[in-house]
């Protein structure tokens, strides 16, 4: 069990490395709710989860004691599970397909919300990664812009990406740089609300320093805080 003092030291170290350049998404997936509670007591508010059942359970367990906790869903999401997140999720970062986007939009309208989302862009040289190609992404965002009445159950807030799992830092840096340029291109297009489309969520425990250098606004860090997942 991770002690509060040990977690405090790790949180302090990560926050110092961010130096205010990006917001920390503490990836609590596969870790107990007690770790989330401890982090909350140490001032952390934003947490990332990747399994619907686990997130719903933690949300219910912690809602009373942690009233201003913020939950981001960051993993693969099945369309038939969106309905469980729709009433409370603060953001879905991992929107990887038009089918999933349409279901989030539908569920958002069902519960009377505009669910904040990030569109995941595919930049890695790995088949295991998912997301929209830059070309498909541009086409989708343009369509959303021209059909606001249809897409009233979602709110576009930015982009998410995962870089290749490689020791080649130049490759990883280049992938993050492509995300930043795509984000800038969308801002120039006039298809997004420049005051709301502000997020570039990229970088994890192993590569977030490179992501910071390429303009990440949010980094998703789990093992550096909580240790190996179970």
N, C-alpha and C positions, 0 to 999 in steps of 0.2 A: 504494500500500500504506500503510495506516495504521500510523504508528510507535507503539511502546510508550509513549513520552512523551506523544504526542497522545491516545492512548486513555486513559492514566492521568489526564490533565487532564479529559477529558470525563466519565469515571467519577466523579471527585472532585466535579465540578460537579453532576452528577445526584444523587449521594448527598447532597450538601449541601442540595439543594432538597427532597429527601424528608425530611430532618431526623428520620429514624427513625420516621416515621409510617406508612410502607408498605415492603414488600419489593420490590426491583427484579427484574423478569423481563427480563433482557437478551435482546432479540429478535435472534437471530443468523441468522434465515432469510435465504437468498440471499447470505450472507457466508461467507468461507472458514473452515475449521476453525482456521486459524492465528489468526484474530481471537478465537475462543473460547478458544484456548490462552493467548493474551496476557491476556485478561480474567481467566482463571482464575489466572494468575500474579499478577495485581493484586488478587486476593481475591474475585472474583465467582464464585459457585457455581451460580446459578440462571439457566437459559437457556431461551428459547422458540423452538420451530421449528414450521413449518406445512406441511412436505412430508415424507411418511413416508420416501421413499427418501433424501432429504438427511439427515434425522435419524438414520436407521439407520447411514448411512455415517459421520457425525460421531461417533456413539456408539461405533462400532467403532474409529475412528481415535484417539479420545481416552481410551478406558476405562483403559488402562494408566497413562498419565501424569497423568490427572485422576480419581483413584479416587472422590472424593466429589462429582463433578459431578451436578447435578440438572437433569433434562430435563422441561419441560412442553410438551405439544403444544397449539398455540393456534389452528390453522387448520381449514378444512373437512376432515373426515375421512370417507373412504369406508368402508363397513362391511367390504369385502373386504381392507382394509389394516390393520385393527385387530390381526390376528394377529401382525403384524411388530413392533408396539409392546408387546404384552401382557407379554412377559417382563421388560422393563426400565423402561418409562416410569414416571416418578414421579407424573405427573398429566396427565390429559386435560382441558383447560379448556373445550374447544369442543364440548360435548355438546348437539346442537341438535335431536335427534329421539328419539322412543321407539325407533325401529328401531335407531339407532346405540347407544342406551343398552343395549338387549337384547344386541347383539353384544359390546359391551365386557363386559357381565356374563357372557356365555357364555365369552368368551376368558379372562377373569379366573379363572373356575372351572377352565378347561382347564389353566392353568398354575399353579393353586393359589395365586392371589393375590386380594386385594381391591384392585382398581385405584382409586386416588383420582380423583374426577372433580368437575368443576364443571358445573352446568347453565347453559347460555347463555340469558339472558332477552332477549326482543326488546322494546326500548324506543325504538329510533330511528325517525324518520319517513323511512325509506328502504327501498325494496323490496330493495335489494342486501344488507341485513343479514338475519341469520337468528336462529333461536332460538325458545324457547317464549314464548307469551303469558303474562302473569301468571296468568290463569285456568287455563290448561293446566298451568302449572308447579305450582301449588298442588295440583291434582288428582293429578299424577304423584307428587309428594313424599308425599302422603297414602297413595297406593297402595303405594309403596315401604316406607313405615313399617309398613303392615299385612301385608306379604308378605316379611318378612326372610329367610326360608329360600330364596325364589326369587332374591332379589337379593344373594346372598352373594358374588358376584364383583366388586362395586363398593363403594366407600365415598363417600358424599356429603360433600363438604368445603365447599361454598358455591356462589356464583353468579359468573358472568362476563357482561360486557356490553360492547357497543361503542355509543358515542353517535353521533348524526348528524354527518355531515361538514359542519359549518356554522360560520360566523363568529358566529352568535348564541350568545353565552356563556350567556345566560339559559336557552335551550332545552337546551343541553348539560348545564348544571347541574341542570335539572329532571329530565332523563333519568337522570343518576347518582343523584339523590335518590330516584327511584322504585325503583331497584335496592336502595338501602340500606334503604328502608322495606319492600320485599318480603322482604329478608333478615331484618329484625327481625320481621316477621310470621311467618315460618317458625320462628324461634326461639321465639316466643310460642306457636306451635301445639302444641308437644310432639312433633312428627313427626320432628324431627332431633335428633341428639346435639349439645347446645349446646357441648360441649368440642371437638368435631371440625368442626362446621359453622361455620367461622369466617372464611372467605375471601370477600372482595368484590374480584374482579379487574376493574378498570375504569380506563380512562385509558391513553392512548398518548402518543407524543412531543408531539403537538400540543395535547392537552387534559388531560394528567395533573394540572396544578395544580388544575383544577376538580374532578377526581375525588378528589384528596386532601382537598379541603375538604368533600366529601360522603361521606367515610368509606371510601375505597378502602384495602384492606389490601395489595394487589399492583397494581403498574403495569407495563405492558408497553411497554418503550422500546427502540427499535432505531435509527432514523435519527439521533437525538440523540447516540447513542454511536458508531455505526459508519459514519455517513454514508449516502448514498443507496444503495439496493440495486441489485444487478446481476442 
